[in-house]
Amino acid sequence: MTTNGRFKKAVRRHAEHTGQRYTEALTDLEGLRARMHHTPDAERLLAHLRDHHGIDAIAATKLSVHKTYVFRVDRKDGAPWVARAFPPARPRAGVEGDAAILRFLARQDYPAERLAVDDAVSEVDGSTVLVTRFIDSVPLPDGADKFAIMGDLLGRLHALPFDESASRPGGASGEDPSREGSPRQDLLAALAFLDAVDTKVAAADRQRFEQLRDQVRSADDGHGLPEGLLHGNLLHAPDHAVVGDRGPIVINWKASGRGPRLADFAYLIWGTGAWSPRRPDDDRIAAAVNAYRRHIEPTDAELDRLEAVMHIRTLYLACYGYRRALAKGEPFTEWGFIEPLEYYAATAAATRAAFRG
């Protein structure tokens, strides 16, 4: 089969898996990189902020470890801001949703970043921009203390009352703006990452590649479990949680919204073993569990499905890395996100024991 023929087959498979028409699936795969990657012009952003908000903005410095569109904006006339000029593919409604959730969190006195102004959402060069107050901060501490802090932050978040202004679906990473929403969107995005590089897979790697795709197709997306307001990505400190002068603060709410609270907590529990986990870390697990349960006591159904739900974000990360590696012509080496399977089983068992003990 020719490369073109293999790609058409991959598009048809993607359409079948996602429920899209062939033309929709083709657009989904061909436009993937353009939707995800965006590097705004700092000077044009500064000019826009001066014009739209009437501030004396003098410098825009890239701030995020992972995101090219997040800037610290220094001003002559006040404290610094953070400006996020999202990829043009992200609809303005999504950014307005971020702002609505930040307003809700402020009303609840939850320790999150705050909007810089009431009219915090604007547009420049096709991008929607969100401005928040800059937080002078340091990273979270290491070890069990870090997981105690994050467990507490998640528990407090999941225990907040329902509010219509913060009711959009959330929990997916949303690096592809077309795949924001519930954790199910992470799995659909993961399939797109794999299908986009299907024709680049070497024959020797085909079996393992297909096994990865099957894992994604059969993964538990947490549907039907108790819901709460999710952050969606808290584990990625310092990009998503820092310590300010008043204590820990949660930032970067692009992935937030209502969804199965276990998706948030399961990802945190996976992270207790570090980024290439091999065995459970009982001290970190206990710290996360004890802090979280001060606010939320998981149901038996949540604990029973913990091992399965731990795979949602890690499969996403593995597939994201697979696409990136093959697009660069490099071998994929990041199997540590999803292996060994024994780590998942043992960590889930240790977590259940900590809750039920």
N, C-alpha and C positions, 0 to 999 in steps of 0.2 A: 504494500500500500504506500502511495506517495505521502510526503509530508502534508500536502494540502488535503489529501483524503483522510489522513489521521486527524487533522484539525477539524474537519467537518464532522467526523465521528465524535470527537470530543465536544463539539458544540451541541450536537444532538443529544449526547449523554447529559450535558449540563442542562439543557432545556427539560429533559425528562426529570432530572433530580430536583429542579427548582420550580417546575410548573410554568416555565416561560415558553413563549413561542420561539421558533428557531431564530428569527431576526432579533428578538429581545436578548436571547442568550448570546448571540454573536456580538451584539453591542456591549453586553455585560463583560465579556471576556476581552474584547479588543480595546475597550476604554478603561480597563482596570488601572493601569499605571497613571494615566492622566487624571483620573478621579482622586487618586490617593496622594499624589506628590504635588506640593505647592510651596514655592519660595517667593514671598512677597518682596517688593522693592521697599526697603526701609525708608528711603527719602519720600517716596510717594505716600507711604503710610503716615509719616509725620505731617506732611502737608495736609492730608485729609483730616487728621485729628485736630490740627490747628484750625482748619476751616469749619469743621462740623461742630466741634465742642468748644471752640473759642479759648483753647489753652495755649500756653507758650511752650510747646514741646520742642526739645532741642536735640534729643538723641534717642535712637531705637536700637537696642542691643538684644541679640538673640538670647533667649533665656532658658529654653527647654533643652533637656538632655537629648530628647528623641524627636521633637517637633520643630520643623523649620519655620513655622508660621507664628510662633509665640515670642513676643518681644517685651522687654522692660522699656518703658518710655519715661525718660527723665524730662522734668519740666523746670522752668525758671520760676513759675508761679504757684508751685505747690508740690506735694509729695508725688513720688513716681506712680505710674499706672502699669498695668499689664494689658497689652493689646494682643488679641488672638485674631489674626486675619485668616479665616478658615479657607480651605480649598474652594474654588468657585463651584464645584459640584455639590457642595453642601448647601441645602436650601436654607433660606433665611428663617423659615419656620423652625428649623432645628436649633438655630442659635437663639431665637426668641424663647424656645423651650428651655434652653440653658438658663437664660435670664429669669424666667418665671420660677424655676426651681431654686435659684439663688435667692430670689425674693422670699420664697416660702421658707427657706432655711434661716434667713435673717429674722423672720417673724417668730420662728421657733427657737431662736438664740442658739442654733446649732453651730459648732465651730468650723465654719466654711469661709472661703474668701467672700468678699462683698463687692457688689457692683460699684464702679467708680462714680457713676452718676445715674439718675433715674432713667434717662434716655441712653442706655448703655449699648444699644445695637445700631449699627450703621452699615453702609456699603461703600466699597471703593474698588474699582477695577474688577468688578464682578465677584469680589469676595465680601462675605459678611463679616463684620468686625465686632467683637465683644470686648468691652473695657472693664477691668476690675482693678481694685486697689492692690498695689504691690505690697507684699508682706516681707519685712526683714525677718529672716529665719535661718535656722540651721537644720541639718538632716535629723531624722529620727535616730535614737540610739540603736545600737546593734543588739543582736541576740534576742533573748526572751522578752526583754523590755519593749523592743520594737513591736512584737506581736501582741503584747498586752495592750499597747496603745491602739494598734489597728483593730484588735478585737473589740475594744471599748467603742471606738469610733463607729465601727459597723453596727454594733448592737444598738447604740443610740440612734443611728440613722434608721435602722429597720423598725425600731419601736415608735417612730414618729407617726402621728395620726394621718389618716388619709386626707388629701386635699386635692380638689379637682385641678388646681393650677399645677400640680406636680404629678399628674396621672398618666403622662405619655408612657409608652412602653420603653423600658430601658434595660441595661445590663450587657449589651453587646459592645465590643471594643469600638466599632464604627470607624476604623481607619479608612475603609471604603465608605464614603458617604451614602452610597445606595444601600448599605447594609447596616444602618442604625436601627435600634429597637431592642426587641427581646433577645435573650441569649441564643435563640434559634437562628438569629441573623449571623452570629459568629460561625455557626456550622455551615450556613449557606455561603458565607464569604470564604470559608476554608475550602469548600468545593470549587469555588471560582478560582482560588489561587492554584489549586492542583490542575484544573481543566485548562487554565491559561498556559501551562507549560507542559501539557501532556505530550506534545510532539518532541520535546527536548529530552525526554527520559530515555536513558540508555537501556539497551535490551537487558543488560545484567541487573539493572535496578528495577525492572518492570514489576516483578512479583511483589517486592516490598512497597513500591508505589501504590499498587492496586490494593494492598492490604491497608495502607494508610487511608485511602479513599473509602474503603469499606468501613473502617472504624468511624470515620466522620458521618457516613450515611446512617449508621446504626446508633449513634451516640444519644444519650439521654439529655434532652434540652431543658429538663426541670419543669415541664408543663404540668399543671395541676397541683403543684406544691404551694404552700402559703407564700403570699406576696408581701412586699414592702417596698419602700423607696430604696433603690439600689444606687450605689456610686458607679459600679461597673469596672473599676480598675484600681482599687486602692493599693494593691500590692506593689505597684510601681513607684514606691518612694525612691528619690525625692521629687519625682515629677507629679505626684498626686497627694502626698502628705508630707508636711514639714512641721517644725516646732517654731512658733513665733513667741513674742514676749509674753503672751497670755496662755501659752500651752500649745498642744497639737492643733493643726489646722488642716482641713481637707481642701484640696484645690483641684482644678481641671474636671469639670462636671459634664463634659461632652457625652459621656456614655451613660449618664444618669437617667432614671425613670423607674416606673414600677415594673416589677418582675419577681420571679421566684427568689426569695432572699437567700436560699441555699447557693445560688450561683455565685454571689459575692463571697459568702463564707467559705465555700468549697475551694475557690481560687486562693483565698488567704491560707487555708489549711495546706493546700499543695505547696505553697511557698515556704512553709515552715522548714522544708528540707533543703532550701536554697535553690539556685537556678538549674542545677543538674542533680536533682535529689537521688540518693541511693538508699537511704533508710530513714525511718521516722526520727524526729527530734522531739523526745517526750517533753522536755522543758518548754520548748516553744509552743507545742500543742497545748500543754496545760495552761500556759499564759494566755493564749488566744481564747481557749474555751472558758476559762474562769472570768475573763473580762467580758466576753460576749454574753454569757449567761446572766450577767447582772441585769441585762435588759431583755434578752430573748432566750427562751428555752425551746430548742428545736423539737419538732414532733417526731414520733417514731418513724413516720414516712420519710422525713428529711434525713434522719440518721441512716435509715436503710438504703437510701439512694445516694448517699454522700460519695461513695467511691465512683459511681457512674458519672455524677455531675462534676466531679473534679476534672473530668476529661474535656469539658466544653472549651475553656479558654486555652488549655495546653494543646489540644488538637489544632485550634486556631493558630497558635503561635508556631507550631511545627509546620503547618501548611504555608503560613506567611513566609517563614524562613526557606521553605522548599522552593517557593516561587522566586524569591529573591536570589537564591543561589543559582538556580538553573537559568534565570534571566541573565546572570553575569557569566554563565558558562563555567560555574564552579560546582564541585560536588557538594551535596547536602550532608552536613555533619551534625545537625542539631537534634538528633534523636533523643537526647537527654530530656527534652520537654515531655516526652510520653513514655519513656522507658527508664527503669524496668517496671513492668506491670506490678511486680511484687511490692514496689514502693506505694502504689496507690492502695492496694489491699491492706497493707500493714498500717499505713497512715490513717486510713478510714477506720480500721479496727481500733487503733489507739485513741482516736478522737471519740468514737462511740463509747469506749470504756471510760474516758475522762468525763463525758456527760452523764453516763449511767452509773458510774462508780459511787 
